[in-house]
Amino acid sequence: MSREITEKRKQRIDNVLAKRQKDLTLVMDNIWDPHNVSAVLRSCDAFGVSDVHLYYTTSSWPDLGKKSSASAKKWIRRTRHVDPAGLVEAVTQGGGQILRTGFSETARPVMDFDFTIPTAVILSNEHRGTAPELAELVPDEIYIPMQGMVQSFNVSVAAAIILYEAFKQRNEAGMYDEPSFDPEELEQLKAEWYSR
């Protein structure tokens, strides 16, 4: 049974899709806590990320339930990967950078990276960090400078801060002023979203 969509709802969808960023994505690397995953998806929606990639080899994709993230997971496309090289290739098609969160000696602050180029950021597992097989393929490490005694943010908070930095740079560059999807892709997305 299909339901009618109002013009107001269509306009809202059109406006949101016009700002979605085709070439900004996150990779969830075995993040197991459903509350963290839900919060990451909400941040993706808020900052215009259209797709996320899931790398789950040691943890299961959490059951998000209906309450925790129904509003966000509905609007973010998810692609699963089990092959690390295939994942890296998929998120860097057409150039761009892939970064991973971490604290090694070569890690650089989030502000040092140019987020106006195509970018994928790997959000590492809450306890184990980046999967070793991914770390081997992704040398560039990103961290958020902190001034307190605690050494790291919760993964969902880190995602929001990183995405805000990307949003700030892209917004200043006018990248939210024009759709990043081509007209055909945009029409296809609209048709999908109108039916949700």
C-alpha positions in Angstrom: 0.0 0.0 0.0 1.6 3.2 -1.1 0.9 6.5 0.7 0.7 9.9 -0.8 3.6 12.2 -0.3 2.8 15.9 0.4 4.5 18.7 -1.6 6.0 20.0 1.6 7.6 16.6 2.3 8.9 16.4 -1.3 10.4 19.9 -1.0 12.1 18.9 2.3 13.5 15.8 0.6 14.7 17.7 -2.5 16.4 20.3 -0.3 18.2 17.6 1.8 19.3 15.6 -1.2 20.7 18.8 -2.9 23.2 19.1 0.0 24.1 15.4 0.3 27.9 14.9 -0.3 28.6 12.1 -2.7 32.3 12.0 -2.0 32.4 12.3 1.8 32.0 9.0 3.7 32.7 7.1 6.9 33.8 3.5 7.3 32.6 1.8 10.5 35.3 -0.7 11.5 33.8 -3.3 13.7 32.0 -0.7 15.9 29.8 -3.0 18.0 27.8 -0.7 20.3 24.4 0.0 18.8 24.1 3.4 20.5 27.4 4.5 19.0 26.4 3.3 15.5 23.1 5.0 15.8 24.7 8.3 16.8 27.2 8.1 14.0 24.4 7.6 11.5 22.6 10.6 12.9 25.7 12.7 12.5 26.1 11.5 8.9 22.5 12.6 8.1 23.1 15.9 9.9 26.2 16.8 7.9 25.0 15.5 4.5 26.9 12.2 4.2 24.9 10.0 1.8 26.7 6.7 2.3 28.6 4.8 4.9 30.7 1.6 4.6 30.6 -1.2 7.0 33.7 -3.4 7.7 32.6 -6.0 10.2 34.9 -9.0 10.5 35.4 -9.5 14.2 32.1 -7.9 15.4 28.5 -8.2 14.2 26.6 -5.3 12.8 24.6 -4.3 15.8 20.8 -4.6 16.0 19.8 -1.0 16.0 16.2 -1.6 16.8 13.4 0.7 15.8 13.8 3.5 18.5 17.5 4.0 18.5 18.2 5.1 14.9 15.2 4.5 12.8 15.1 8.2 11.8 18.7 8.2 10.6 19.4 4.7 9.2 16.5 5.2 6.9 18.3 8.0 5.0 21.9 6.7 4.9 22.9 4.0 2.4 25.1 1.3 3.9 27.6 -1.0 2.0 29.1 -4.0 3.6 32.7 -5.1 3.1 34.8 -8.1 4.3 37.8 -7.6 2.0 40.1 -4.8 3.2 41.7 -4.1 -0.2 38.2 -4.1 -1.8 37.0 -1.6 0.8 39.9 0.7 0.2 39.5 0.5 -3.5 35.7 1.2 -3.3 36.0 4.3 -1.2 38.9 5.8 -3.1 37.5 5.3 -6.6 38.3 8.4 -8.7 41.0 9.6 -6.3 40.7 11.1 -2.9 42.0 10.3 0.5 41.3 7.6 3.1 42.2 8.3 6.7 41.9 6.3 9.9 41.4 7.5 13.4 44.3 6.8 15.8 47.1 8.1 18.0 50.4 7.0 16.5 53.4 9.3 16.3 52.6 10.1 12.7 48.9 10.9 13.3 48.0 14.5 12.4 45.3 16.8 13.8 41.9 16.8 12.0 42.4 20.5 11.0 45.5 19.5 9.0 43.5 17.6 6.4 41.8 19.0 3.3 38.2 17.7 3.4 37.2 19.5 0.2 38.7 16.6 -1.7 36.9 13.2 -1.8 37.5 11.7 1.6 36.7 8.5 3.5 37.4 8.3 7.3 37.7 4.9 9.1 36.2 5.0 12.5 38.0 2.4 14.5 36.6 -0.2 16.9 35.9 1.2 20.4 38.5 -1.1 22.2 40.9 -2.6 19.6 41.4 0.4 17.3 41.8 0.0 13.5 41.7 -3.6 12.2 45.4 -4.4 11.5 44.7 -5.4 7.9 43.1 -2.0 7.3 45.9 -0.2 9.1 48.4 -1.7 6.7 46.6 -0.3 3.8 45.8 3.2 5.3 48.9 5.0 6.5 47.3 8.4 7.1 46.0 8.7 10.7 43.8 11.5 12.0 43.2 12.6 15.6 41.2 15.3 17.4 43.4 17.5 19.6 42.3 17.4 23.3 43.3 19.5 26.3 42.2 17.3 29.2 43.4 14.1 31.0 41.2 11.7 28.9 43.0 10.6 25.8 40.1 9.9 23.4 36.5 10.7 22.6 33.7 8.2 22.3 33.6 7.0 18.7 30.3 8.7 17.9 31.5 12.0 19.4 34.7 11.7 17.3 32.6 11.1 14.2 30.6 14.2 14.8 33.7 16.4 15.4 35.4 15.1 12.2 32.3 15.5 10.1 31.8 19.0 11.5 35.4 19.9 10.4 34.6 18.5 7.0 31.3 20.4 6.8 33.0 23.6 7.8 35.6 23.3 5.1 33.1 22.2 2.5 30.6 24.9 3.4 33.2 27.6 3.2 34.2 26.3 -0.3 30.5 26.4 -1.4 30.2 22.7 -1.8 26.7 22.6 -0.2 25.4 25.2 -2.7 25.2 22.8 -5.7 24.2 19.1 -5.7 27.2 16.7 -5.7 25.1 14.0 -7.4 24.5 14.4 -11.2 20.9 15.0 -12.3 20.2 11.4 -13.1 21.5 10.1 -9.7 19.5 12.9 -8.0 16.3 11.9 -9.7 16.8 8.2 -8.7 17.5 9.2 -5.1 14.4 11.4 -5.0 12.2 8.5 -6.3 13.7 6.2 -3.6 13.2 8.8 -0.8 9.7 9.7 -1.8 8.6 6.1 -1.3 10.0 5.9 2.3 
